[in-house]
């Protein structure tokens, strides 16, 4: 008998059980009593509420020590529950793809073979991306979380907005984003920020949507890049007397295609402007389009924005967020280099333009751009189909955009103003399709009289004073599902949804809690 086995019976063993025995109260637990490692002590000779630590042998074949009353309360095998390491339940065996990221030097001797998948220990990780970060082991295994920098959850390693998209950082509103700056947020952040374009228009948009290509609604063109329109105006001005035909947004009939849309046709040269965002995963499709154009007799010049790779013999590069002059000059230089301008006068005109280094067709480009601005939708507009909703269109906060310029099915998020004077943002299609109204009047949004602090001061008194950051009981309604931190009168800190507390749920750590706690919560 080992010392551990002797301690299970030991001098404290008594045949007089105080209270009902474990064998009587919990026979299913008693069946897991270890047959050999508890000396003469049996499940019938200990009380079900005993604090004695004894040996157990589960149906799984695992052996472990545990206090009797914890077993009676539902605590099972710690190895099967991944609360203790052994019997092949370690991180390397169970989650090899997570263990692969274990940092080789920063965990002070701790190894993944010694760690349970549900461990709450915070350790260091080193991803295949080369980024280092700290995270709780259980979070990585339960949520399948990875590198927070690659996921745009933390700022670092050059993933900030200013580094990844300097052209967007230049539109960051200088005064309306408090102290937040572009270098402090990931380029994929789900933060609603204020922007100001070169034309002076101001609007709010999520950072990740701007990185995905959204732009100023009042400057936005219909189905085309403004850079492309302005670059074509420059090319037509330079080549107008030398090359024919000159067409933008040309649609060419092709075998196997209904038609093939081409950005620009300059005589027998087809020009495609490939913006880095819209063409980053479309190299195969772009090559296929080039092949079709070449078989139709066109020489194809693709202006490929950085960091897109060149894919055709006549492709040329342009910087990210290229300007109209840069695109036009790149096309003309390629036409000179490849002898696509046989007439000396055309070559001279192109060379003169490149040497000049400035735009020459601003007025023509402005007219073309203005013709493509957002138009009114007539009978399909929100104003025509749902006048009662259009009446709540905010008169000031949507700039020059009006209910006549959006369709009833638009996914655009705009400002509204109800009869009670509440202003809020909502998508047009959600207001039409779901019939949603003012969130303040319906109690979905917080006001001074509808907040948790106003309606449930008893719960507001248990709001954790430090773990919720700047969020206060005055900022949420009693029915929000948002999870926040609480501090009960017994001093227990716990995270729970506000709506759960409103429904009567209490601290799970307190006696007589209305919550049921499973084995992993013991």
VEXDREN-2710 file (C-alpha; in Angstrom, 1 decimal):
% VEXDREN-2710
k/r/px/py/pz
1/UNK/0.0/0.0/0.0
2/UNK/1.4/3.4/-0.9
3/UNK/1.5/6.4/1.4
4/UNK/-1.2/8.0/-0.6
5/UNK/-3.3/4.9/-0.3
6/UNK/-2.7/4.7/3.4
7/UNK/-3.8/8.3/3.8
8/UNK/-7.1/7.5/2.2
9/UNK/-8.0/5.3/5.2
10/UNK/-5.5/6.4/7.8
11/UNK/-6.1/7.1/11.5
12/UNK/-9.2/9.2/10.7
13/UNK/-11.2/6.2/9.4
14/UNK/-14.3/5.5/11.3
15/UNK/-17.0/2.9/10.9
16/UNK/-19.6/5.4/12.4
17/UNK/-20.8/7.3/9.3
18/UNK/-22.1/10.8/10.1
19/UNK/-25.0/11.2/7.7
20/UNK/-26.0/8.9/4.9
21/UNK/-23.1/7.1/3.2
22/UNK/-21.9/7.7/-0.3
23/UNK/-23.1/4.2/-1.3
24/UNK/-26.6/5.0/-0.3
25/UNK/-26.9/8.6/-1.5
26/UNK/-24.9/8.3/-4.8
27/UNK/-24.6/4.7/-5.8
28/UNK/-23.5/5.6/-9.3
29/UNK/-20.6/7.5/-7.9
30/UNK/-19.8/4.8/-5.4
31/UNK/-19.4/2.4/-8.2
32/UNK/-16.3/4.4/-9.2
33/UNK/-14.7/3.9/-5.8
34/UNK/-11.2/2.6/-6.4
35/UNK/-11.1/-1.1/-5.5
36/UNK/-7.5/-1.3/-4.2
37/UNK/-6.1/2.2/-3.4
38/UNK/-8.2/3.3/-0.5
39/UNK/-7.1/0.6/2.0
40/UNK/-10.0/-0.7/4.1
41/UNK/-12.1/2.4/3.5
42/UNK/-15.3/1.8/1.4
43/UNK/-18.0/3.9/-0.1
44/UNK/-20.4/2.6/2.5
45/UNK/-18.2/3.9/5.4
46/UNK/-17.9/7.5/4.3
47/UNK/-20.6/10.2/4.3
48/UNK/-21.7/11.6/1.0
49/UNK/-20.7/15.0/2.2
50/UNK/-17.3/14.0/3.5
51/UNK/-14.3/16.3/2.8
52/UNK/-12.0/13.3/2.6
53/UNK/-9.8/12.9/-0.5
54/UNK/-9.9/9.4/-1.9
55/UNK/-9.0/7.4/-5.0
56/UNK/-11.4/6.8/-7.9
57/UNK/-11.4/4.6/-10.9
58/UNK/-13.7/5.8/-13.7
59/UNK/-15.4/3.7/-16.5
60/UNK/-12.9/5.4/-18.7
61/UNK/-10.1/3.5/-16.9
62/UNK/-8.5/6.6/-15.5
63/UNK/-7.4/6.8/-11.8
64/UNK/-7.5/10.1/-9.8
65/UNK/-7.9/11.5/-6.3
66/UNK/-10.8/13.8/-5.4
67/UNK/-12.8/14.9/-2.4
68/UNK/-15.9/12.8/-1.8
69/UNK/-18.4/15.6/-1.7
70/UNK/-17.2/17.1/-5.0
71/UNK/-17.8/13.8/-6.7
72/UNK/-21.3/13.6/-5.2
73/UNK/-21.9/17.1/-6.6
74/UNK/-21.1/16.0/-10.1
75/UNK/-17.4/16.5/-10.6
76/UNK/-16.2/13.7/-12.9
77/UNK/-12.9/12.5/-14.3
78/UNK/-10.5/15.4/-14.5
79/UNK/-8.7/13.8/-17.4
80/UNK/-11.8/13.3/-19.5
81/UNK/-12.8/16.9/-18.6
82/UNK/-9.4/18.1/-19.7
83/UNK/-8.8/19.7/-16.3
84/UNK/-5.8/17.6/-15.6
85/UNK/-3.1/16.3/-17.9
86/UNK/-2.7/12.6/-18.5
87/UNK/-3.9/9.6/-20.5
88/UNK/-3.2/11.3/-23.8
89/UNK/-5.4/14.4/-23.2
90/UNK/-2.6/16.9/-23.4
91/UNK/-2.5/19.8/-25.9
92/UNK/-0.1/18.1/-28.3
93/UNK/-2.2/14.9/-28.6
94/UNK/-5.7/16.6/-28.7
95/UNK/-4.9/19.8/-30.6
96/UNK/-1.6/19.4/-32.6
97/UNK/-2.4/22.4/-34.8
98/UNK/-2.6/24.6/-31.7
99/UNK/0.4/23.0/-30.1
100/UNK/2.4/23.8/-33.2
101/UNK/2.2/27.5/-32.3
102/UNK/3.6/27.0/-28.8
103/UNK/6.4/29.6/-28.3
104/UNK/9.7/27.7/-28.0
105/UNK/11.4/30.1/-25.6
106/UNK/9.0/32.4/-23.7
107/UNK/7.0/29.9/-21.6
108/UNK/9.7/29.3/-18.9
109/UNK/10.1/25.6/-19.3
110/UNK/6.4/24.8/-19.7
111/UNK/5.7/22.5/-22.6
112/UNK/2.5/21.7/-24.5
113/UNK/2.8/18.1/-23.5
114/UNK/2.3/19.3/-19.9
115/UNK/-0.7/21.4/-20.6
116/UNK/-4.4/20.5/-20.7
117/UNK/-6.5/21.8/-23.7
118/UNK/-8.9/23.5/-21.2
119/UNK/-6.2/25.2/-19.2
120/UNK/-6.9/28.8/-18.2
121/UNK/-3.2/29.5/-18.2
122/UNK/-2.1/32.4/-20.4
123/UNK/1.0/31.4/-22.4
124/UNK/3.0/32.7/-25.3
125/UNK/2.5/31.7/-28.9
126/UNK/4.5/32.0/-32.1
127/UNK/2.5/31.7/-35.3
128/UNK/3.6/30.5/-38.7
129/UNK/3.2/34.2/-39.7
130/UNK/6.1/35.1/-37.4
131/UNK/3.9/37.0/-34.9
132/UNK/4.2/36.5/-31.1
133/UNK/1.2/37.0/-28.8
134/UNK/-0.2/35.8/-25.4
135/UNK/-3.5/34.0/-25.1
136/UNK/-5.3/31.6/-22.7
137/UNK/-4.9/28.0/-23.8
138/UNK/-8.7/27.2/-23.4
139/UNK/-9.5/30.2/-25.7
140/UNK/-7.3/28.9/-28.4
141/UNK/-8.8/25.4/-28.3
142/UNK/-12.5/26.3/-27.7
143/UNK/-12.7/29.2/-30.1
144/UNK/-10.1/28.0/-32.6
145/UNK/-8.6/31.5/-32.3
146/UNK/-5.3/32.2/-34.0
147/UNK/-3.0/35.2/-34.4
148/UNK/-4.8/38.3/-33.3
149/UNK/-2.7/40.5/-35.6
150/UNK/-3.6/38.5/-38.7
151/UNK/-7.2/38.5/-37.5
152/UNK/-7.1/42.3/-37.1
153/UNK/-8.0/42.1/-33.4
154/UNK/-4.8/43.8/-32.2
155/UNK/-2.5/46.4/-33.7
156/UNK/1.0/45.4/-34.6
157/UNK/3.4/44.1/-37.2
158/UNK/2.3/46.7/-39.8
159/UNK/-1.4/45.8/-39.8
160/UNK/-2.5/49.3/-38.8
161/UNK/-4.7/51.4/-41.1
162/UNK/-2.0/54.1/-41.7
163/UNK/0.6/51.5/-42.8
164/UNK/-1.7/49.3/-44.9
165/UNK/-3.9/52.0/-46.5
166/UNK/-2.2/55.4/-46.3
167/UNK/-4.7/56.7/-48.9
168/UNK/-7.5/55.9/-46.4
169/UNK/-5.6/57.3/-43.5
170/UNK/-5.4/60.6/-45.4
171/UNK/-9.2/60.7/-45.3
172/UNK/-9.4/60.2/-41.5
173/UNK/-11.4/63.0/-40.0
174/UNK/-9.0/65.2/-38.1
175/UNK/-11.4/66.2/-35.3
176/UNK/-14.4/63.9/-35.1
177/UNK/-12.7/60.6/-34.0
178/UNK/-11.8/61.8/-30.5
179/UNK/-8.1/60.9/-29.9
180/UNK/-8.2/57.8/-32.1
181/UNK/-5.7/57.8/-34.9
182/UNK/-5.2/55.6/-38.0
183/UNK/-1.9/54.1/-36.6
184/UNK/-3.8/52.9/-33.5
185/UNK/-6.3/50.6/-35.2
186/UNK/-6.1/47.5/-37.5
187/UNK/-7.1/48.0/-41.1
188/UNK/-9.8/45.4/-40.6
189/UNK/-11.3/46.9/-37.4
190/UNK/-15.0/46.9/-36.9
191/UNK/-15.0/50.5/-35.7
192/UNK/-17.4/53.1/-37.0
193/UNK/-15.2/56.1/-37.7
194/UNK/-15.6/59.6/-39.3
195/UNK/-14.0/60.3/-42.7
196/UNK/-13.5/63.4/-44.8
197/UNK/-12.8/63.0/-48.5
198/UNK/-10.8/65.4/-50.8
199/UNK/-14.1/67.1/-51.8
200/UNK/-14.8/68.0/-48.1
201/UNK/-17.7/65.5/-47.7
202/UNK/-18.0/64.0/-44.2
203/UNK/-19.5/60.6/-43.4
204/UNK/-19.3/57.6/-41.0
205/UNK/-18.2/54.2/-42.1
206/UNK/-16.7/51.0/-40.6
207/UNK/-12.9/50.8/-41.0
208/UNK/-13.0/47.3/-42.4
209/UNK/-15.6/48.4/-45.0
210/UNK/-13.3/51.2/-46.1
211/UNK/-10.4/48.8/-46.4
212/UNK/-12.7/46.6/-48.5
213/UNK/-13.3/49.4/-51.0
214/UNK/-16.2/51.5/-49.8
215/UNK/-15.8/55.2/-50.4
216/UNK/-17.6/58.5/-50.2
217/UNK/-21.3/58.0/-51.3
218/UNK/-21.5/61.5/-52.6
219/UNK/-18.4/61.1/-54.7
220/UNK/-19.1/57.5/-55.7
221/UNK/-19.6/56.6/-59.3
222/UNK/-21.9/54.0/-60.7
223/UNK/-20.1/50.7/-61.5
224/UNK/-16.7/52.3/-62.4
225/UNK/-13.5/53.7/-60.9
226/UNK/-13.1/57.4/-61.0
227/UNK/-9.4/57.0/-61.7
228/UNK/-10.3/55.0/-64.8
229/UNK/-12.7/57.7/-66.0
230/UNK/-10.2/60.5/-65.5
231/UNK/-7.3/58.5/-67.0
232/UNK/-9.4/57.9/-70.1
233/UNK/-10.1/61.6/-70.4
234/UNK/-6.4/62.3/-70.4
235/UNK/-5.7/59.6/-73.0
236/UNK/-8.5/60.8/-75.3
237/UNK/-7.1/64.3/-75.1
238/UNK/-3.6/63.2/-76.0
239/UNK/-4.5/60.6/-78.7
240/UNK/-7.7/62.1/-80.1
241/UNK/-6.3/63.2/-83.3
242/UNK/-4.1/60.2/-83.9
243/UNK/-5.9/57.0/-82.8
244/UNK/-9.3/55.7/-83.6
245/UNK/-11.6/54.4/-82.1
246/UNK/-11.3/55.7/-78.6
247/UNK/-13.9/54.2/-76.3
248/UNK/-14.4/53.8/-72.6
249/UNK/-16.4/51.0/-71.0
250/UNK/-16.6/49.2/-74.3
251/UNK/-18.6/46.0/-74.7
252/UNK/-17.2/43.7/-77.3
253/UNK/-19.1/40.6/-78.7
254/UNK/-17.1/37.4/-78.1
255/UNK/-17.6/33.7/-78.8
256/UNK/-18.8/31.9/-75.6
257/UNK/-19.3/35.3/-73.9
258/UNK/-22.5/37.4/-74.0
259/UNK/-20.2/40.3/-74.3
260/UNK/-16.8/41.3/-72.9
261/UNK/-16.5/44.6/-71.1
262/UNK/-13.2/46.4/-71.6
263/UNK/-12.2/49.5/-69.6
264/UNK/-10.7/51.3/-72.6
265/UNK/-10.2/50.8/-76.4
266/UNK/-7.4/52.8/-78.0
267/UNK/-7.4/51.7/-81.6
268/UNK/-6.3/48.1/-81.6
269/UNK/-5.1/48.3/-78.0
270/UNK/-7.3/47.2/-75.1
271/UNK/-6.5/48.8/-71.8
272/UNK/-7.5/47.3/-68.4
273/UNK/-7.0/49.1/-65.2
274/UNK/-6.6/46.5/-62.4
275/UNK/-7.1/48.1/-58.9
276/UNK/-5.3/46.0/-56.2
277/UNK/-8.4/45.5/-54.1
278/UNK/-10.8/44.4/-56.8
279/UNK/-8.3/42.2/-58.6
280/UNK/-6.3/40.7/-55.8
281/UNK/-7.8/37.2/-56.2
282/UNK/-8.7/37.3/-59.9
283/UNK/-5.5/36.6/-61.7
284/UNK/-6.9/33.5/-63.5
285/UNK/-10.0/35.4/-64.6
286/UNK/-7.9/38.3/-65.8
287/UNK/-5.6/36.0/-67.8
288/UNK/-8.6/34.3/-69.4
289/UNK/-9.9/37.7/-70.4
290/UNK/-6.6/38.8/-71.9
291/UNK/-6.4/35.5/-73.9
292/UNK/-9.9/36.2/-75.4
293/UNK/-8.9/39.8/-76.3
294/UNK/-5.7/38.7/-77.9
295/UNK/-7.5/36.1/-80.0
296/UNK/-9.8/38.8/-81.1
297/UNK/-6.8/40.8/-82.5
298/UNK/-6.3/43.3/-79.6
299/UNK/-3.0/44.1/-77.9
300/UNK/-3.7/44.1/-74.2
301/UNK/-2.1/46.5/-71.7
302/UNK/-3.0/45.9/-68.1
303/UNK/-2.2/48.6/-65.6
304/UNK/-1.7/46.5/-62.4
305/UNK/-1.7/48.3/-59.1
306/UNK/0.9/47.4/-56.5
307/UNK/1.2/44.7/-55.2
308/UNK/-0.5/42.8/-58.1
309/UNK/1.8/40.6/-60.2
310/UNK/2.2/41.3/-63.9
311/UNK/0.3/38.5/-65.9
312/UNK/0.6/39.5/-69.5
313/UNK/3.5/40.5/-71.9
314/UNK/2.4/44.2/-72.1
315/UNK/1.4/44.7/-68.5
316/UNK/2.7/47.7/-66.6
317/UNK/2.8/48.7/-63.0
318/UNK/1.2/51.5/-61.0
319/UNK/1.5/52.4/-57.3
320/UNK/-1.3/51.5/-54.9
321/UNK/-4.2/54.1/-55.1
322/UNK/-2.7/55.4/-58.4
323/UNK/-3.7/58.8/-59.6
324/UNK/-5.1/59.5/-63.1
325/UNK/-1.9/61.0/-64.5
326/UNK/0.1/58.0/-63.3
327/UNK/-2.3/55.6/-65.1
328/UNK/-2.4/57.6/-68.3
329/UNK/1.4/58.1/-68.4
330/UNK/2.0/54.3/-67.8
331/UNK/-0.3/53.4/-70.7
332/UNK/1.3/55.9/-73.1
333/UNK/4.9/54.9/-72.1
334/UNK/4.0/51.2/-72.7
335/UNK/2.5/52.1/-76.1
336/UNK/5.8/54.0/-77.0
337/UNK/8.0/51.2/-75.8
338/UNK/6.1/48.5/-77.7
339/UNK/5.7/50.6/-80.8
340/UNK/1.9/50.6/-80.6
341/UNK/2.0/54.2/-81.9
342/UNK/3.3/54.0/-85.5
343/UNK/2.7/57.6/-86.3
344/UNK/5.5/59.9/-85.3
345/UNK/3.0/62.7/-84.3
346/UNK/1.2/60.3/-81.9
347/UNK/4.5/59.3/-80.3
348/UNK/5.5/63.0/-79.9
349/UNK/2.2/63.8/-78.3
350/UNK/2.5/61.0/-75.9
351/UNK/6.1/61.9/-75.0
352/UNK/5.2/65.5/-74.5
353/UNK/2.4/64.6/-72.1
354/UNK/4.6/62.3/-70.0
355/UNK/7.3/65.0/-69.8
356/UNK/4.7/67.6/-68.7
357/UNK/3.8/65.6/-65.6
358/UNK/0.4/67.1/-65.1
359/UNK/-3.3/66.6/-66.0
360/UNK/-4.5/68.3/-69.2
361/UNK/-8.2/67.3/-69.4
362/UNK/-9.6/68.3/-66.0
363/UNK/-12.8/69.9/-67.3
364/UNK/-13.6/67.0/-69.6
365/UNK/-13.0/64.5/-66.8
366/UNK/-15.1/66.5/-64.3
367/UNK/-18.0/66.4/-66.8
368/UNK/-17.7/62.6/-67.3
369/UNK/-17.4/62.0/-63.5
370/UNK/-20.5/64.2/-62.7
371/UNK/-22.5/62.3/-65.3
372/UNK/-21.8/59.1/-63.4
373/UNK/-22.6/60.4/-59.9
374/UNK/-25.5/58.8/-57.9
375/UNK/-28.7/59.5/-59.7
376/UNK/-32.3/59.7/-58.6
377/UNK/-34.2/56.4/-58.9
378/UNK/-37.7/57.7/-59.8
379/UNK/-40.5/55.2/-59.2
380/UNK/-38.0/52.7/-57.6
381/UNK/-36.9/55.2/-54.9
382/UNK/-37.7/55.1/-51.2
383/UNK/-39.5/58.4/-51.6
384/UNK/-41.8/57.0/-54.2
385/UNK/-42.5/53.5/-52.7
386/UNK/-42.5/54.2/-49.0
387/UNK/-43.3/57.9/-48.4
388/UNK/-44.1/57.4/-44.7
389/UNK/-40.6/56.1/-44.1
390/UNK/-39.0/58.7/-46.3
391/UNK/-40.7/61.4/-44.1
392/UNK/-38.3/60.3/-41.3
393/UNK/-35.2/60.9/-43.5
394/UNK/-32.9/63.1/-41.4
395/UNK/-32.8/66.6/-43.0
396/UNK/-29.2/67.4/-42.2
397/UNK/-27.1/64.3/-41.3
398/UNK/-27.2/62.6/-44.7
399/UNK/-25.4/65.3/-46.6
400/UNK/-26.9/65.9/-50.1
401/UNK/-28.2/62.3/-50.3
402/UNK/-32.0/62.2/-50.4
403/UNK/-34.7/59.5/-50.3
404/UNK/-35.1/59.9/-54.1
405/UNK/-31.5/58.7/-54.5
406/UNK/-31.8/55.3/-52.8
407/UNK/-34.0/52.4/-53.7
408/UNK/-36.3/50.7/-51.2
409/UNK/-34.0/47.7/-51.2
410/UNK/-30.8/49.6/-50.6
411/UNK/-28.4/48.3/-48.0
412/UNK/-27.1/51.8/-47.3
413/UNK/-27.1/52.9/-43.6
414/UNK/-28.5/56.4/-43.2
415/UNK/-29.7/58.8/-40.5
416/UNK/-33.4/59.1/-39.5
417/UNK/-35.3/61.5/-37.4
418/UNK/-38.6/60.5/-35.7
419/UNK/-41.5/62.7/-34.6
420/UNK/-40.2/62.7/-31.0
421/UNK/-36.9/64.2/-32.1
422/UNK/-34.7/61.1/-31.8
423/UNK/-32.0/60.7/-34.4
424/UNK/-30.6/57.2/-35.2
425/UNK/-28.9/55.2/-38.0
426/UNK/-30.4/52.2/-39.8
427/UNK/-30.2/50.5/-43.1
428/UNK/-32.9/51.4/-45.6
429/UNK/-33.8/47.8/-46.5
430/UNK/-34.2/46.9/-42.8
431/UNK/-36.6/49.7/-42.2
432/UNK/-38.6/48.7/-45.2
433/UNK/-38.4/44.9/-44.9
434/UNK/-38.6/44.5/-41.1
435/UNK/-40.7/47.5/-40.4
436/UNK/-38.2/48.7/-37.7
437/UNK/-38.9/52.2/-36.3
438/UNK/-37.2/54.5/-33.8
439/UNK/-35.0/52.4/-31.5
440/UNK/-35.3/55.0/-28.7
441/UNK/-39.1/55.0/-28.8
442/UNK/-39.2/51.2/-28.8
443/UNK/-36.7/50.9/-26.0
444/UNK/-34.0/49.2/-28.0
445/UNK/-31.7/52.2/-27.7
446/UNK/-30.6/53.8/-24.4
447/UNK/-32.0/57.0/-23.0
448/UNK/-31.8/58.4/-19.5
449/UNK/-35.1/56.9/-18.6
450/UNK/-34.7/53.5/-20.2
451/UNK/-31.2/52.6/-19.0
452/UNK/-30.3/49.9/-16.5
453/UNK/-29.4/52.5/-14.0
454/UNK/-32.8/54.1/-14.2
455/UNK/-35.0/51.0/-14.3
456/UNK/-33.0/48.5/-12.2
457/UNK/-30.8/50.4/-9.7
458/UNK/-30.5/47.2/-7.7
459/UNK/-28.6/45.5/-10.6
460/UNK/-26.7/48.7/-11.4
461/UNK/-25.3/48.5/-7.8
462/UNK/-23.6/45.2/-8.8
463/UNK/-21.9/46.7/-11.9
464/UNK/-18.2/45.9/-11.6
465/UNK/-16.4/49.2/-11.0
466/UNK/-13.3/48.5/-13.0
467/UNK/-13.7/45.6/-15.5
468/UNK/-16.2/47.2/-17.8
469/UNK/-13.9/50.0/-18.9
470/UNK/-15.9/53.2/-19.7
471/UNK/-19.2/51.3/-20.1
472/UNK/-21.7/52.2/-17.3
473/UNK/-25.2/51.1/-16.3
474/UNK/-26.4/54.3/-17.9
475/UNK/-25.2/53.1/-21.3
476/UNK/-27.2/49.8/-21.5
477/UNK/-30.9/48.8/-21.4
478/UNK/-32.0/46.1/-19.0
479/UNK/-32.8/43.7/-21.9
480/UNK/-29.5/43.9/-23.8
481/UNK/-27.7/40.6/-24.4
482/UNK/-24.4/42.2/-24.0
483/UNK/-22.1/40.4/-21.5
484/UNK/-20.6/42.6/-18.8
485/UNK/-18.8/42.1/-15.5
486/UNK/-20.6/42.1/-12.2
487/UNK/-19.5/42.2/-8.6
488/UNK/-21.9/40.6/-6.2
489/UNK/-22.3/41.6/-2.5
490/UNK/-20.2/38.5/-1.5
491/UNK/-17.3/39.9/-3.6
492/UNK/-17.5/37.4/-6.5
493/UNK/-16.7/38.8/-10.0
494/UNK/-18.5/37.2/-12.9
495/UNK/-19.3/37.9/-16.5
496/UNK/-22.9/37.6/-17.6
497/UNK/-25.4/39.1/-20.0
498/UNK/-27.4/42.0/-18.7
499/UNK/-30.6/40.3/-19.8
500/UNK/-29.8/37.2/-17.7
501/UNK/-29.5/39.4/-14.6
502/UNK/-32.8/41.2/-15.4
503/UNK/-34.5/37.8/-15.7
504/UNK/-33.4/36.9/-12.1
505/UNK/-30.2/35.0/-12.7
506/UNK/-27.8/35.6/-9.8
507/UNK/-24.1/35.1/-9.1
508/UNK/-23.2/31.5/-10.0
509/UNK/-20.6/31.4/-7.2
510/UNK/-23.0/32.3/-4.4
511/UNK/-24.9/29.7/-2.3
512/UNK/-28.5/29.0/-3.4
513/UNK/-27.7/30.2/-6.9
514/UNK/-30.5/29.6/-9.4
515/UNK/-27.9/28.5/-11.9
516/UNK/-27.0/24.9/-12.3
517/UNK/-23.2/24.4/-12.4
518/UNK/-21.7/21.6/-14.3
519/UNK/-18.6/19.6/-13.5
520/UNK/-16.3/22.1/-15.3
521/UNK/-17.7/24.9/-13.1
522/UNK/-16.8/23.2/-9.8
END
